[in-house]
Amino acid sequence: MDMRQYRRCLIGLLLVSLAGLGVLGYREIRDGIPDSYTQTEGESGPEYPGFFVTQEIKPGLAEASANAYGTGNYTIAYKLLGIIPLKEVQVEVLKPAYVIPGGVPIGIYMETEGILIIGTGEVTGVDGLNYEPAYRIVQRGDYIQAVNGQAVSDKEELIEAVNAGGSQDVILDLDRGGEEIQVKVEAVQTGQEEYKLGIWVRDNTQGIGTLTFLTERGSFGALGHGVNDVDTGTLLEISQGALYDTNIIDIKKGEKGSPGELSGLIRYREELICGALTENTPVGIFGTGEDRIYEKVEGESLQVGYKQEIQTGEAFVRSAVSGEIKDYRVEILEVHRKDEDMNKGIILKVTDPELLNLTGGIVQGMSGSPIIQNGKLVGAVTHVFVQDSTKGFGVFIENMLEHVNL
């Protein structure tokens, strides 16, 4: 290869490298621009993304600018060097929203929509032999809606309906992932006028969590994540439920590899009901609060802060783990505004010595604790890092507010 060819190869490699760097730089700039943006009326809109990027505002409202809109929507078109299209961002402008932050522990009771199947097993018939009649007929996560055409809502009704059918084949109406199907199971006689299907089921669940917020219209949000069945891992479909007054009686501190836990006393008495639970979603549980829960929550309403407003750095978690509502210092380490897992958009670390001494960081039962930054409610604690109890995840508060009427 002569010197001329050598130079051509070097120039070619240089051009390819520059092109690769250009593509990476383009993607980095584009990925740094949000896909959508929620702006509070009267406050500034999206930050200017960089020196080489231009923006063209396409208002949906007359005589509007990027930083001063009435409620409504507009679009910002971003271009690199004023020529190469990067992204168009839809901006939604909302009036300031206010909610009352929670932080108090709550007892949770919910009944499933139908009867949840958590597995199958063997039963011993009157002949002394073992049978597994429902094996490969029903599946974990199925919901039993009816037996032989008769609607059932709890385990007792299921047992009565199966026994009433005697030795006849049992027809089950199932909800399987939103699809309604029918299956036939041959019941096994296990005693005098006693028949079984060999199905393990659950019709309710209970536990302890933390209230995230209350609205002036009577709605509440809590937990920051959904309630899943412990055996199937599926989000429970609920028919009804309630929040109960509860008191923390013990705290198991979190350690590396072993998440801590709040233990509470829940008395399932009607006079201790704090709210009606109506919805179980991936980002929390929701319903209507009673006067009792409003009396437990202290403090003024706070303005809602949207995910674009969240910054790394100092923030606070509000919790009543000590017996009184306090704000504990935390540090927001990362903000993943595009993360598909909504429950893990915020990564935070507990830095408050008092909370670290009390709980070791974040423990089970603190899910739903409000995250406050710059005087605004921006999220709720959802999960703890198993290998580091001082760290945890949070959900953006705007994802929870989609399920309530402000």
NUZA-326508 format. One record per residue (C-alpha): residue in three letters; y, x, z. Coordinates in nm, 2 decimals, padded with zeros to 4 digits, always signed. Layout:
BEGIN
 code     py     px     pz
  ala      Y      X      Z
...
! end
This chain:
BEGIN
 code     py     px     pz
  met +00.00 +00.00 +00.00
  asp +00.34 +00.15 -00.11
  met +00.66 +00.13 +00.10
  arg +00.79 -00.17 -00.10
  gln +00.48 -00.38 -00.03
  tyr +00.48 -00.27 +00.33
  arg +00.84 -00.40 +00.37
  arg +00.75 -00.73 +00.20
  cys +00.47 -00.78 +00.45
  leu +00.70 -00.70 +00.74
  ile +00.96 -00.94 +00.61
  gly +00.69 -01.21 +00.56
  leu +00.56 -01.17 +00.91
  leu +00.92 -01.18 +01.05
  leu +00.99 -01.50 +00.85
  val +00.67 -01.66 +00.98
  ser +00.75 -01.56 +01.33
  leu +01.10 -01.70 +01.31
  ala +00.97 -02.02 +01.16
  gly +00.72 -02.05 +01.45
  leu +00.99 -01.99 +01.71
  gly +01.21 -02.24 +01.53
  val +00.94 -02.51 +01.55
  leu +00.87 -02.43 +01.92
  gly +01.25 -02.44 +01.99
  tyr +01.29 -02.77 +01.81
  arg +01.00 -02.93 +02.01
  glu +01.14 -02.79 +02.33
  ile +01.48 -02.94 +02.27
  arg +01.34 -03.27 +02.15
  asp +01.10 -03.30 +02.45
  gly +01.39 -03.23 +02.68
  ile +01.56 -03.55 +02.56
  pro +01.43 -03.87 +02.73
  asp +01.26 -04.14 +02.52
  ser +01.47 -04.40 +02.70
  tyr +01.74 -04.41 +02.96
  thr +01.85 -04.66 +03.22
  gln +02.22 -04.64 +03.30
  thr +02.40 -04.81 +03.59
  glu +02.71 -04.99 +03.48
  gly +03.02 -04.78 +03.54
  glu +02.82 -04.45 +03.58
  ser +02.77 -04.17 +03.33
  gly +02.50 -04.20 +03.06
  pro +02.25 -03.93 +02.94
  glu +02.36 -03.57 +02.99
  tyr +02.46 -03.37 +02.69
  pro +02.14 -03.19 +02.58
  gly +02.28 -02.86 +02.46
  phe +02.53 -02.66 +02.25
  phe +02.33 -02.69 +01.92
  val +02.28 -03.07 +01.95
  thr +02.51 -03.34 +01.84
  gln +02.50 -03.70 +01.93
  glu +02.60 -04.02 +01.75
  ile +02.65 -04.33 +01.96
  lys +02.54 -04.66 +01.80
  pro +02.67 -04.92 +02.04
  gly +02.52 -05.26 +02.08
  leu +02.85 -05.37 +02.24
  ala +03.19 -05.36 +02.08
  glu +03.43 -05.08 +02.18
  ala +03.18 -04.89 +02.39
  ser +03.15 -04.53 +02.47
  ala +02.86 -04.32 +02.61
  asn +02.99 -04.32 +02.96
  ala +03.15 -04.66 +03.00
  tyr +02.95 -04.97 +02.90
  gly +02.92 -05.32 +03.02
  thr +02.57 -05.44 +03.07
  gly +02.36 -05.44 +02.75
  asn +02.20 -05.18 +02.53
  tyr +02.30 -04.90 +02.30
  thr +02.14 -04.61 +02.11
  ile +02.22 -04.24 +02.09
  ala +02.10 -04.05 +01.78
  tyr +02.06 -03.68 +01.85
  lys +02.06 -03.42 +01.57
  leu +02.01 -03.04 +01.57
  leu +02.31 -02.86 +01.43
  gly +02.44 -03.20 +01.32
  ile +02.18 -03.21 +01.04
  ile +01.81 -03.22 +01.16
  pro +01.72 -03.55 +01.33
  leu +01.57 -03.50 +01.68
  lys +01.54 -03.83 +01.85
  glu +01.70 -04.17 +01.90
  val +01.73 -04.28 +02.26
  gln +01.75 -04.64 +02.37
  val +01.99 -04.68 +02.66
  glu +01.98 -04.99 +02.88
  val +02.29 -05.05 +03.09
  leu +02.23 -05.25 +03.41
  lys +02.45 -05.37 +03.69
  pro +02.40 -05.18 +04.02
  ala +02.09 -05.30 +04.20
  tyr +02.04 -05.30 +04.57
  val +01.73 -05.33 +04.79
  ile +01.66 -05.28 +05.16
  pro +01.44 -04.97 +05.21
  gly +01.13 -05.02 +05.43
  gly +00.93 -04.75 +05.59
  val +00.75 -04.97 +05.85
  pro +00.37 -04.99 +05.86
  ile +00.20 -05.31 +05.74
  gly -00.14 -05.45 +05.77
  ile -00.28 -05.57 +05.44
  tyr -00.54 -05.84 +05.38
  met -00.64 -05.96 +05.03
  glu -00.90 -06.19 +04.88
  thr -01.04 -06.11 +04.54
  glu -01.01 -06.34 +04.24
  gly -01.38 -06.43 +04.23
  ile -01.65 -06.22 +04.40
  leu -01.66 -05.85 +04.31
  ile -02.00 -05.69 +04.22
  ile -02.02 -05.34 +04.37
  gly -02.38 -05.27 +04.28
  thr -02.74 -05.39 +04.26
  gly -03.04 -05.32 +04.48
  glu -03.40 -05.42 +04.56
  val -03.51 -05.72 +04.76
  thr -03.85 -05.79 +04.91
  gly -04.01 -06.12 +04.80
  val -04.23 -06.35 +05.01
  asp -04.52 -06.18 +04.83
  gly -04.43 -05.85 +04.99
  leu -04.34 -05.69 +04.66
  asn -04.00 -05.53 +04.59
  tyr -03.78 -05.66 +04.30
  glu -03.44 -05.57 +04.15
  pro -03.37 -05.89 +03.95
  ala -03.01 -05.81 +03.86
  tyr -03.07 -05.45 +03.74
  arg -02.89 -05.39 +03.40
  ile -02.79 -05.75 +03.39
  val -02.47 -05.73 +03.59
  gln -02.24 -05.43 +03.62
  arg -02.03 -05.28 +03.89
  gly -01.68 -05.42 +03.86
  asp -01.79 -05.76 +03.73
  tyr -01.64 -06.06 +03.91
  ile -01.86 -06.37 +03.97
  gln -01.66 -06.68 +03.90
  ala -01.93 -06.95 +03.91
  val -02.30 -07.00 +03.98
  asn -02.48 -07.26 +03.77
  gly -02.15 -07.40 +03.67
  gln -02.02 -07.43 +04.03
  ala -01.71 -07.23 +04.11
  val -01.75 -06.98 +04.39
  ser -01.48 -06.78 +04.57
  asp -01.65 -06.60 +04.86
  lys -01.99 -06.46 +04.97
  glu -02.08 -06.77 +05.17
  glu -02.03 -07.00 +04.87
  leu -02.23 -06.76 +04.65
  ile -02.53 -06.76 +04.90
  glu -02.52 -07.14 +04.92
  ala -02.52 -07.19 +04.54
  val -02.81 -06.94 +04.49
  asn -03.02 -07.10 +04.76
  ala -02.94 -07.45 +04.62
  gly -03.08 -07.35 +04.28
  gly -03.42 -07.26 +04.43
  ser -03.66 -07.08 +04.20
  gln -03.47 -07.17 +03.89
  asp -03.30 -06.91 +03.68
  val -02.94 -06.85 +03.80
  ile -02.66 -06.86 +03.55
  leu -02.36 -06.65 +03.65
  asp -02.02 -06.68 +03.49
  leu -01.87 -06.33 +03.50
  asp -01.53 -06.18 +03.43
  arg -01.60 -05.84 +03.28
  gly -01.29 -05.64 +03.21
  gly -01.10 -05.96 +03.12
  glu -01.39 -06.10 +02.90
  glu -01.57 -06.41 +03.02
  ile -01.94 -06.39 +02.98
  gln -02.26 -06.56 +03.11
  val -02.58 -06.39 +03.23
  lys -02.91 -06.52 +03.36
  val -03.07 -06.37 +03.66
  glu -03.42 -06.47 +03.80
  ala -03.37 -06.53 +04.18
  val -03.64 -06.39 +04.41
  gln -03.76 -06.60 +04.70
  thr -03.73 -06.39 +05.01
  gly -03.80 -06.66 +05.28
  gln -03.83 -07.03 +05.34
  glu -03.56 -07.19 +05.12
  glu -03.40 -06.84 +05.08
  tyr -03.34 -06.68 +04.75
  lys -03.16 -06.36 +04.65
  leu -03.03 -06.19 +04.34
  gly -03.02 -05.83 +04.46
  ile -02.65 -05.80 +04.41
  trp -02.41 -05.63 +04.65
  val -02.07 -05.80 +04.65
  arg -01.73 -05.80 +04.82
  asp -01.47 -06.08 +04.84
  asn -01.19 -05.93 +05.05
  thr -01.04 -05.60 +05.16
  gln -00.80 -05.48 +05.43
  gly -00.61 -05.17 +05.54
  ile -00.28 -05.01 +05.64
  gly +00.01 -04.91 +05.42
  thr +00.39 -04.88 +05.43
  leu +00.65 -05.13 +05.32
  thr +00.87 -04.98 +05.04
  phe +01.15 -05.23 +05.01
  leu +01.27 -05.59 +05.06
  thr +01.51 -05.78 +04.83
  glu +01.78 -06.02 +04.93
  arg +01.59 -06.29 +04.75
  gly +01.29 -06.25 +04.98
  ser +01.05 -06.03 +04.77
  phe +00.88 -05.72 +04.89
  gly +00.71 -05.42 +04.74
  ala +00.47 -05.18 +04.92
  leu +00.22 -04.90 +04.88
  gly +00.35 -04.75 +04.55
  his +00.00 -04.77 +04.41
  gly -00.26 -05.04 +04.36
  val -00.55 -05.13 +04.59
  asn -00.87 -05.02 +04.43
  asp -01.22 -05.11 +04.54
  val -01.37 -04.81 +04.73
  asp -01.71 -04.84 +04.55
  thr -01.62 -04.92 +04.19
  gly -01.27 -04.76 +04.18
  thr -01.14 -05.06 +03.99
  leu -00.81 -05.23 +04.06
  leu -00.89 -05.54 +04.27
  glu -00.80 -05.87 +04.11
  ile -00.67 -06.08 +04.40
  ser -00.64 -06.46 +04.45
  gln -00.43 -06.44 +04.76
  gly -00.34 -06.22 +05.05
  ala -00.10 -06.15 +05.34
  leu +00.09 -05.88 +05.52
  tyr +00.04 -05.86 +05.90
  asp +00.24 -05.70 +06.17
  thr +00.07 -05.38 +06.28
  asn +00.12 -05.09 +06.52
  ile +00.02 -04.73 +06.47
  ile -00.22 -04.63 +06.75
  asp -00.33 -04.29 +06.63
  ile -00.24 -04.02 +06.38
  lys -00.50 -03.78 +06.24
  lys -00.30 -03.48 +06.11
  gly -00.36 -03.36 +05.76
  glu -00.52 -03.02 +05.70
  lys -00.62 -02.82 +05.39
  gly -00.91 -03.01 +05.22
  ser -00.89 -03.30 +05.47
  pro -00.62 -03.56 +05.43
  gly -00.48 -03.71 +05.75
  glu -00.47 -04.08 +05.83
  leu -00.28 -04.34 +06.02
  ser -00.49 -04.57 +06.24
  gly -00.33 -04.90 +06.33
  leu -00.42 -05.22 +06.51
  ile -00.41 -05.53 +06.30
  arg -00.44 -05.87 +06.46
  tyr -00.52 -06.13 +06.19
  arg -00.33 -06.41 +06.35
  glu -00.12 -06.66 +06.17
  glu +00.18 -06.60 +06.39
  leu +00.17 -06.23 +06.30
  ile +00.19 -06.28 +05.92
  cys +00.48 -06.09 +05.77
  gly +00.45 -06.20 +05.41
  ala +00.24 -06.36 +05.13
  leu +00.08 -06.11 +04.90
  thr +00.06 -06.24 +04.54
  glu +00.02 -05.94 +04.31
  asn -00.18 -05.61 +04.31
  thr -00.07 -05.37 +04.04
  pro -00.11 -05.00 +03.95
  val +00.24 -04.93 +04.11
  gly +00.21 -05.13 +04.43
  ile +00.15 -05.47 +04.59
  phe +00.41 -05.74 +04.58
  gly +00.49 -06.08 +04.72
  thr +00.73 -06.28 +04.94
  gly +00.84 -06.16 +05.28
  glu +00.87 -06.37 +05.60
  asp +01.16 -06.35 +05.85
  arg +00.93 -06.14 +06.07
  ile +00.93 -05.84 +05.83
  tyr +01.30 -05.86 +05.78
  glu +01.35 -05.83 +06.16
  lys +01.13 -05.51 +06.16
  val +01.33 -05.33 +05.89
  glu +01.65 -05.16 +06.00
  gly +01.94 -05.03 +05.80
  glu +02.17 -05.14 +05.51
  ser +02.08 -05.21 +05.15
  leu +02.07 -04.90 +04.93
  gln +02.15 -04.88 +04.56
  val +01.86 -04.81 +04.33
  gly +01.85 -04.47 +04.16
  tyr +01.68 -04.44 +03.83
  lys +01.44 -04.16 +03.73
  gln +01.70 -03.98 +03.52
  glu +01.92 -03.94 +03.83
  ile +01.65 -03.77 +04.03
  gln +01.70 -03.40 +04.08
  thr +01.49 -03.12 +04.22
  gly +01.60 -03.03 +04.57
  glu +01.67 -03.21 +04.90
  ala +01.57 -03.57 +04.95
  phe +01.44 -03.78 +05.24
  val +01.13 -03.99 +05.32
  arg +01.18 -04.29 +05.54
  ser +00.90 -04.37 +05.78
  ala +00.82 -04.52 +06.12
  val +00.52 -04.31 +06.20
  ser +00.68 -04.20 +06.53
  gly +00.73 -04.56 +06.64
  glu +01.09 -04.58 +06.51
  ile +01.23 -04.57 +06.16
  lys +01.36 -04.22 +06.07
  asp +01.45 -04.03 +05.76
  tyr +01.26 -03.70 +05.73
  arg +01.37 -03.41 +05.51
  val +01.16 -03.33 +05.20
  glu +01.21 -03.13 +04.88
  ile +01.15 -03.27 +04.54
  leu +00.97 -03.00 +04.35
  glu +00.92 -03.16 +04.01
  val +01.02 -03.47 +03.82
  his +00.79 -03.58 +03.54
  arg +00.98 -03.85 +03.36
  lys +00.73 -03.88 +03.07
  asp +00.41 -03.86 +03.28
  glu +00.17 -04.13 +03.18
  asp +00.05 -04.16 +03.53
  met +00.33 -04.35 +03.69
  asn +00.21 -04.29 +04.04
  lys +00.27 -03.92 +04.00
  gly +00.61 -03.89 +03.85
  ile +00.76 -03.72 +04.15
  ile +00.61 -03.42 +04.33
  leu +00.75 -03.35 +04.67
  lys +00.70 -03.13 +04.97
  val +00.76 -03.22 +05.34
  thr +01.00 -02.97 +05.50
  asp +01.10 -03.16 +05.81
  pro +00.96 -02.98 +06.12
  glu +00.94 -03.30 +06.32
  leu +00.72 -03.48 +06.06
  leu +00.51 -03.17 +06.00
  asn +00.44 -03.15 +06.37
  leu +00.36 -03.52 +06.39
  thr +00.14 -03.57 +06.08
  gly +00.10 -03.23 +05.91
  gly +00.29 -03.37 +05.61
  ile +00.17 -03.68 +05.42
  val -00.12 -03.88 +05.54
  gln -00.31 -04.19 +05.43
  gly -00.12 -04.49 +05.54
  met +00.22 -04.34 +05.45
  ser +00.18 -04.46 +05.09
  gly +00.48 -04.67 +05.01
  ser +00.73 -04.47 +05.22
  pro +01.07 -04.49 +05.05
  ile +01.21 -04.17 +04.89
  ile +01.58 -04.15 +04.92
  gln +01.81 -03.90 +04.74
  asn +02.19 -03.89 +04.73
  gly +02.21 -04.22 +04.92
  lys +01.99 -04.40 +04.66
  leu +01.64 -04.53 +04.68
  val +01.46 -04.35 +04.40
  gly +01.09 -04.38 +04.46
  ala +00.80 -04.42 +04.70
  val +00.53 -04.18 +04.83
  thr +00.19 -04.25 +04.67
  his -00.07 -03.97 +04.72
  val -00.12 -03.65 +04.92
  phe -00.24 -03.32 +04.78
  val -00.59 -03.28 +04.93
  gln -00.56 -02.90 +04.94
  asp -00.20 -02.91 +05.08
  ser -00.11 -03.20 +05.31
  thr +00.26 -03.10 +05.30
  lys +00.28 -03.20 +04.93
  gly +00.24 -03.53 +04.76
  phe +00.32 -03.75 +04.47
  gly +00.57 -04.04 +04.43
  val +00.63 -04.33 +04.19
  phe +00.97 -04.41 +04.04
  ile +01.13 -04.71 +04.22
  glu +01.22 -04.86 +03.88
  asn +00.85 -04.90 +03.80
  met +00.80 -05.10 +04.12
  leu +01.11 -05.32 +04.07
  glu +00.97 -05.45 +03.74
  his +00.75 -05.68 +03.95
  val +01.02 -05.84 +04.16
  asn +01.32 -06.06 +04.10
  leu +01.64 -05.89 +04.22
! end
